[in-house]
């Protein structure tokens, strides 16, 4: 929903080829996101990391340009709230499909 709200503003005001980071200033680990998903879905499933990929721990970026162009982007929906809304939407759609 957040992205849908800011795209028209970006189309009107972002007139360069400079890329923008369209994301909040919060970084979550994969483990955190898995645990949030488990909480929202209400299932206690196990998971593990196989250790085969080292990967970069973080890939931080600045969304300062975005915030200068679209101040409302500072009020992005928090991850947990968006995840819950998305799951509730999914449940409603999948239930209506099968019923």
C-alpha positions in Angstrom: 0.0 0.0 0.0 2.8 2.4 0.9 4.5 2.0 -2.5 1.2 2.5 -4.3 0.8 5.8 -2.5 4.2 7.2 -3.3 4.7 6.0 -6.9 2.5 8.9 -8.4 4.5 11.4 -6.3 7.8 10.0 -7.5 6.6 10.1 -11.2 5.8 13.7 -10.8 8.9 14.8 -8.8 11.8 12.4 -9.5 13.3 13.5 -12.8 16.8 12.0 -12.7 18.3 8.7 -13.5 19.5 8.4 -9.8 18.2 5.3 -8.2 16.2 5.7 -5.0 16.0 3.2 -2.1 12.3 2.8 -1.4 12.4 1.2 2.0 12.1 2.2 5.6 15.2 2.8 7.8 14.8 -0.5 9.6 16.8 -3.6 8.9 15.7 -7.0 10.1 17.6 -10.2 10.1 16.3 -13.3 8.3 15.8 -14.9 11.6 13.7 -12.0 12.9 11.5 -12.0 9.8 11.0 -15.8 10.2 10.0 -15.4 13.8 7.6 -12.5 12.9 6.0 -14.8 10.3 5.7 -17.6 12.8 3.9 -15.2 15.2 1.5 -13.9 12.6 0.6 -17.4 11.2 0.4 -18.8 14.7 2.6 -21.9 14.0 5.6 -23.0 15.8 7.7 -24.4 13.0 11.4 -25.1 13.3 14.0 -23.7 10.9 17.8 -23.8 10.6 20.5 -22.3 8.6 22.6 -24.8 6.7 25.8 -22.7 6.9 26.6 -23.2 3.2 26.4 -19.5 2.4 28.3 -16.9 4.3 26.7 -13.9 2.6 26.9 -10.4 3.7 25.4 -9.8 7.1 23.8 -6.5 6.2 23.2 -4.4 3.1 22.3 -1.0 4.5 21.4 1.9 2.3 20.2 5.4 2.8 16.7 6.4 1.8 17.5 10.1 2.5 16.8 11.1 -1.2 13.4 9.4 -1.0 12.5 11.2 2.2 13.5 14.5 0.7 11.2 13.9 -2.3 8.4 12.1 -0.4 8.3 13.1 3.3 5.3 10.7 3.8 7.6 7.8 3.2 8.9 8.3 6.7 5.6 6.8 7.9 5.9 3.5 6.1 3.8 0.7 7.5 5.9 -1.2 10.0 7.0 -4.7 8.8 5.0 -6.6 11.5 1.8 -4.6 10.7 2.2 -5.1 6.9 2.9 -8.8 7.4 -0.2 -9.3 9.5 -2.4 -7.3 7.0 -1.0 -9.4 4.1 -1.6 -12.7 5.9 -5.1 -11.7 6.8 -5.8 -10.7 3.2 -4.4 -14.0 2.0 -6.5 -16.0 4.5 -9.6 -14.2 3.4 -8.9 -14.7 -0.3 -7.9 -18.3 0.0 -11.0 -19.1 2.2 -13.3 -17.5 -0.3 -11.7 -19.4 -3.1 -12.2 -22.8 -1.4 -15.7 -22.1 -0.1 
